[in-house]
Amino acid sequence: MKIGLIDVPMLATPWPATKDMPAQAGDLAGKILIDAVNPFRSDLPGLDFGTNNSGAELAAQREPGARVAKAFNTIGNNIMADPILSGQHSLLSCCGDDARPLAQARQLEPMAMLRVSLAFRMRRGREFACQVIRR
């Protein structure tokens, strides 16, 4: 992916393949690395990580010179292509760039699991998105 005139690598593999990706990507020191992967277990009963770690934090540990951001994992590509639903903007959550904000991936990855569960296990389909609503 290119943002402006800089290359921004994106980690967007199935979870089992993610373990080898940073090494295959070459030197990422000083680069922003967008992690869009969800650490789903193979049969989708849940995540490989819980509240004390995340796939994004693991990516940051594997590639310590990169500036890792978690993004694009809580919303389907169908919603990204058309993010207005019933006149409202869809929520696209992201976090990253240092250890404290990247820890928020511990909430974003379960949020993605909820979306998958609603879409497929609860048979709600993919045409929905989340939104933060304030009083």
Contact map, one row per residue, 1 for C-alpha under 8 A:
111000111100000000000000000000000000000000000000000000000000000000000000000000000000000000000000000000000000000000000000000000000000000
111111110000000000000000000000000000000000000000000000000000000000000000000000000000000000000000000000000000000000000000000000000000000
111111110000000000000000000000000000000000000000000000000000000000000000000000000000000000000000000000000000000000000000000000000000000
011111000000000000000000000000000000000000000000000000000000000000000000000000000000000000000000000000000000000000000000000000000000000
011111100000000000000000000000000000000000000000000000000000000000000000000000000000000000000000000000000000000000000000000000000000000
011111110000000000000000000000000000000000000000000000000000000000000000000000000000000000000000000000000000000000000000000000000000000
111011111000000000000000000000000000000000000000000000000000000000000000000000000000000000000000000000000000000000000000000000000000000
111001111100000000000000000000111100000000000000000000000000000000000000000000000000000000000000000000000000000000000000000000000000000
100000111110000000000000000000111100000000000000000000000000000000000000000000000000000000000000000000000000000000000000000000000000000
100000011111000000000000000000001111000000000000000000000000000000000000000000000000000000000000000000000000000000000000000000000000000
000000001111100001001000000000001111100000000000000000000000000000000000000000000000000000000000000000000000000000000000000000000000000
000000000111110000000000000000000011100000000000000000000000000000000000000000000000000000000000000000000000000000000000000000000000000
000000000011111011000000000000000000100000000000000000000000000000000000000000000000000000000000000000000000000000000000000000000000000
000000000001111111000000000000000000110000000000000000000000000000000000000000000000000000000000000000000000000000000000000000000000000
000000000000111111100000000000000000111100000000000000000000000000000000000000000000000000000000000000000000000000000000000000000000000
000000000000011111100000000000000000000000000000000000000000000000000000000000000000000000000000000000000000000000000000000000000000000
000000000000111111111000000000000000000000000000000000000000000000000000000000000000000000000000000000000000000000000000000000000000000
000000000010111111111100000000000000100000000000000000000000000000000000000000000000000000000000000000000000000000000000000000000000000
000000000000001111111100000000000000000000000000000000000000000000000000000000000000000000000000000000000000000000000000000000000000000
000000000000000011111111000000000000000000000000000000000000000000000000000000000000000000000000000000000000000000000000000000000000000
000000000010000011111111100000000000000000000000000000000000000000000000000000000000000000000000000000000000000000000000000000000000000
000000000000000001111111110100000000000000000000000000000010011000000000000000000000000000000000000000000000000000000000000000000000000
000000000000000000011111111000000000000000000000000000000000000000000000000000000000000000000000000000000000000000000000000000000000000
000000000000000000011111110000000000000000000000000000000000000000000000000000000000000000000000000000000000000000000000000000000000000
000000000000000000001111111100000000000000000000000000000000000000000000000000000000000000000000000000000000000000000000000000000000000
000000000000000000000111111100000000000000000000000000000000000000000000000000000000000000000000000000000000000000000000000000000000000
000000000000000000000010111110000000000000000000000000000000000000000000000000000000000000000000000000000000000000000000000000000000000
000000000000000000000100111111111000000000000000000000000000001011000000000000000000000000000000000000000000000000000000000000000000000
000000000000000000000000001111100000000000000000000000000000001111100000000000000000000000000000000000000000000000000000000000000000000
000000000000000000000000000111110000000000000000000000000000000011100000000000000000000000000000000000000000000000000000000000000000000
000000011000000000000000000111111000000000000000000000000000000011100000000000000000000000000000000000000000000000000000000000000000000
000000011000000000000000000101111100000000000000000000000000000001111000000000000000000000000000100000000000000000000000000000000000000
000000011110000000000000000100111110000000000000000000000000000001111000000000000000000000000000000000000000000000000000000000000000000
000000011110000000000000000000011111000000000000000000000000000000011110000000000000000000000000000000000000000000000000000000000000000
000000000111000000000000000000001111100000000000000000010010000000011110000000000000000000000000000000000000000000000000000000000000000
000000000111000000000000000000000111110000000000000000000000000000000111100000000000000000000000000000000000000000000000000000000000000
000000000011111001000000000000000011111000000000000000110000000000000000100000000000000000000000000000000000000000000000000000000000000
000000000000011000000000000000000001111100000010000000100000000000000000100000000000000000000000000000000000100100000000000000000000000
000000000000001000000000000000000000111110000011100001100000000000000000000000000000000000000000000000000000100000000000000000000000000
000000000000001000000000000000000000011111111111000000000000000000000000000000000000000000000000000000000000000010000000000000000000000
000000000000000000000000000000000000001111111111000000000000000000000000000000000000000000000000000000000000000000000000000000000000000
000000000000000000000000000000000000000111110000000000000000000000000000000000000000000000000000000000000000000000000000000000000000000
000000000000000000000000000000000000000111111000000000000000000000000000000000000000000000000000000000000000000000000000000000000000000
000000000000000000000000000000000000000111111110000000000000000000000000000000000000000000000000000000000000000000000000000000000000000
000000000000000000000000000000000000000110111110000000000000000000000000000000000000000000000000000000000000000000000000000000000000000
000000000000000000000000000000000000000110011111000000000000000000000000000000000000000000000000000000000000000010000000000000000000000
000000000000000000000000000000000000011110011111110000000000000000000000000000000000000000000000000000000000110010000000000000000000000
000000000000000000000000000000000000001110000111110000000000000000000000000000000000000000000000000000000000000000000000000000000000000
000000000000000000000000000000000000001000000011111111100000000000000000000000000000000000000000000000000100000000000000000000000000000
000000000000000000000000000000000000000000000011111111000000000000000000000000000000000000000000000000000100000000000000000000000000000
000000000000000000000000000000000000000000000000111111000000000000000000000000000000000000000000000000000110000000000000000000000000000
000000000000000000000000000000000000000000000000111111000000000000000000000000000000000000000000000000000100000000000000000000000000000
000000000000000000000000000000000000000000000000111111101100000000000000000000000000000000000000000000100100000000000000000000000000000
000000000000000000000000000000000000001000000000111111111100000000000000000000000000000000000000000000101100100000000000000000000000000
000000000000000000000000000000000000111000000000100011111110000000000000000000000000000000000000000000001000100000000000000000000000000
000000000000000000000000000000000010100000000000000001111111000000011100000000000000000000000000000001001000000000000000000000000000000
000000000000000000000000000000000000000000000000000011111111100000000000000000000000000000000000001001101000000000000000000000000000000
000000000000000000000000000000000000000000000000000011111111110000000000000000000000000000000000000000000000000000000000000000000000000
000000000000000000000100000000000010000000000000000000111111111000010000000000000000000000000000000000000000000000000000000000000000000
000000000000000000000000000000000000000000000000000000011111111101110000000000000000000000000000000000000000000000000000000000000000000
000000000000000000000000000000000000000000000000000000001111111100000000000000000000000000000000000000000000000000000000000000000000000
000000000000000000000100000000000000000000000000000000000111111100000000000000000000000000000000000000000000000000000000000000000000000
000000000000000000000100000110000000000000000000000000000011111111000000000000000000000000000000000000000000000000000000000000000000000
000000000000000000000000000010000000000000000000000000000001111111100000000000000000000000000000000000000000000000000000000000000000000
000000000000000000000000000111100000000000000000000000000000001111100000000000000000000000000000000000000000000000000000000000000000000
000000000000000000000000000111111000000000000000000000000001001111110000000000000000000000000000000000000000000000000000000000000000000
000000000000000000000000000011111000000000000000000000000001000111111000000000000000000000000001110000000000000000000000000000000000000
000000000000000000000000000000011110000000000000000000010011000001111100000000000000000000000001110001000000000000000000000000000000000
000000000000000000000000000000011110000000000000000000010000000000111110000000000000000000000111100001000000000000000000000000000000000
000000000000000000000000000000000111000000000000000000010000000000011111100000000000000000000111000001001000000000000000000000000000000
000000000000000000000000000000000111000000000000000000000000000000001111110000000000000000011110000000000000000000000000000000000000000
000000000000000000000000000000000001000000000000000000000000000000000111111000000000000000011100000000000000000000000000000000000000000
000000000000000000000000000000000001110000000000000000000000000000000111111100000000000000000000000000000001100100000000000000000000000
000000000000000000000000000000000000000000000000000000000000000000000011111100000000000000011000000000000001101100100000000000000000000
000000000000000000000000000000000000000000000000000000000000000000000001111110110000000000110000000000000000000100100000000000001000000
000000000000000000000000000000000000000000000000000000000000000000000000111111110000000000000000000000000000000000000000000001000000000
000000000000000000000000000000000000000000000000000000000000000000000000001111111000000000000000000000000000000000000000000000000000000
000000000000000000000000000000000000000000000000000000000000000000000000000111111100000000000000000000000000000000000000000001100000000
000000000000000000000000000000000000000000000000000000000000000000000000001111111111000001000000000000000000000000000000000000111000000
000000000000000000000000000000000000000000000000000000000000000000000000001111111110000000000000000000000000000000000000000000000000000
000000000000000000000000000000000000000000000000000000000000000000000000000011111110000000000000000000000000000000000000000000000000000
000000000000000000000000000000000000000000000000000000000000000000000000000001111111100000000000000000000000000000000000000000000000000
000000000000000000000000000000000000000000000000000000000000000000000000000000111111100011000000000000000000000000000000000000000000000
000000000000000000000000000000000000000000000000000000000000000000000000000000100111111111000000000000000000000000000000000000000000000
000000000000000000000000000000000000000000000000000000000000000000000000000000000111111111000000000000000000000000000000000000011000000
000000000000000000000000000000000000000000000000000000000000000000000000000000000001111100000000000000000000000000000000000000000000000
000000000000000000000000000000000000000000000000000000000000000000000000000000000001111110000000000000000000000000000000000000000000000
000000000000000000000000000000000000000000000000000000000000000000000000000000000001111111000000000000000000000000000000000000000000000
000000000000000000000000000000000000000000000000000000000000000000000000000000000011101111100000000000000000000000000000000000000010000
000000000000000000000000000000000000000000000000000000000000000000000000000000100011100111110000000000000000000000000000000000001110000
000000000000000000000000000000000000000000000000000000000000000000000000001000000000000011111000000000000000000000000000000000001111000
000000000000000000000000000000000000000000000000000000000000000000000011011000000000000001111100000000000000000000000000000000000000000
000000000000000000000000000000000000000000000000000000000000000000000011010000000000000000111110000000000001000000000000000000000000000
000000000000000000000000000000000000000000000000000000000000000000001111000000000000000000011111000000001001000000000000000000000000000
000000000000000000000000000000000000000000000000000000000000000000001110000000000000000000001111100011011000000000000000000000000000000
000000000000000000000000000000000000000000000000000000000000000000111100000000000000000000000111111111111000000000000000000000000000000
000000000000000000000000000000010000000000000000000000000000000000111000000000000000000000000011111011000000000000000000000000000000000
000000000000000000000000000000000000000000000000000000000000000000110000000000000000000000000001111111000000000000000000000000000000000
000000000000000000000000000000000000000000000000000000001000000000000000000000000000000000000001111111100000000000000000000000000000000
000000000000000000000000000000000000000000000000000000000000000000000000000000000000000000000001011111110000000000000000000000000000000
000000000000000000000000000000000000000000000000000000000000000000000000000000000000000000000011111111110000000000000000000000000000000
000000000000000000000000000000000000000000000000000000011000000000011100000000000000000000000011111111111000000000000000000000000000000
000000000000000000000000000000000000000000000000000011001000000000000000000000000000000000000001001111111100000000000000000000000000000
000000000000000000000000000000000000000000000000000000000000000000000000000000000000000000000011000111111111000000000000000000000000000
000000000000000000000000000000000000000000000000000001111000000000000100000000000000000000000111000001111111100000000000000000000000000
000000000000000000000000000000000000000000000000111111000000000000000000000000000000000000000000000000111111110000000000000000000000000
000000000000000000000000000000000000000000000000001000000000000000000000000000000000000000000000000000011111111000000000000000000000000
000000000000000000000000000000000000000000000000000000000000000000000000110000000000000000001100000000011111111100000000000000000000000
000000000000000000000000000000000000011000000010000001100000000000000000110000000000000000000000000000001111111110000000000000000000000
000000000000000000000000000000000000000000000010000000000000000000000000000000000000000000000000000000000111111111000000000000000000000
000000000000000000000000000000000000000000000000000000000000000000000000010000000000000000000000000000000011111111100000000000000000000
000000000000000000000000000000000000010000000000000000000000000000000000111000000000000000000000000000000001111111110000000000000000000
000000000000000000000000000000000000000100000110000000000000000000000000000000000000000000000000000000000000111111111000000000000000000
000000000000000000000000000000000000000000000000000000000000000000000000000000000000000000000000000000000000011111111100000000000000000
000000000000000000000000000000000000000000000000000000000000000000000000011000000000000000000000000000000000001111111110000000000000000
000000000000000000000000000000000000000000000000000000000000000000000000000000000000000000000000000000000000000111111111100000000000000
000000000000000000000000000000000000000000000000000000000000000000000000000000000000000000000000000000000000000011111111110000000000000
000000000000000000000000000000000000000000000000000000000000000000000000000000000000000000000000000000000000000001111111111110000000000
000000000000000000000000000000000000000000000000000000000000000000000000000000000000000000000000000000000000000000111111111111000000000
000000000000000000000000000000000000000000000000000000000000000000000000000000000000000000000000000000000000000000011111111110000000000
000000000000000000000000000000000000000000000000000000000000000000000000000000000000000000000000000000000000000000011111111000000000000
000000000000000000000000000000000000000000000000000000000000000000000000000000000000000000000000000000000000000000001111111100000000000
000000000000000000000000000000000000000000000000000000000000000000000000000000000000000000000000000000000000000000000111111110000000000
000000000000000000000000000000000000000000000000000000000000000000000000000000000000000000000000000000000000000000000111011111000000000
000000000000000000000000000000000000000000000000000000000000000000000000000000000000000000000000000000000000000000000111001111110000000
000000000000000000000000000000000000000000000000000000000000000000000000000101000000000000000000000000000000000000000010000111110000000
000000000000000000000000000000000000000000000000000000000000000000000000000001100000000000000000000000000000000000000000000011111000000
000000000000000000000000000000000000000000000000000000000000000000000000000000100000100000000000000000000000000000000000000011111100000
000000000000000000000000000000000000000000000000000000000000000000000000001000100000100001100000000000000000000000000000000000111110000
000000000000000000000000000000000000000000000000000000000000000000000000000000000000000001100000000000000000000000000000000000011111000
000000000000000000000000000000000000000000000000000000000000000000000000000000000000000011100000000000000000000000000000000000001111100
000000000000000000000000000000000000000000000000000000000000000000000000000000000000000000100000000000000000000000000000000000000111110
000000000000000000000000000000000000000000000000000000000000000000000000000000000000000000000000000000000000000000000000000000000011111
000000000000000000000000000000000000000000000000000000000000000000000000000000000000000000000000000000000000000000000000000000000001111
000000000000000000000000000000000000000000000000000000000000000000000000000000000000000000000000000000000000000000000000000000000000111
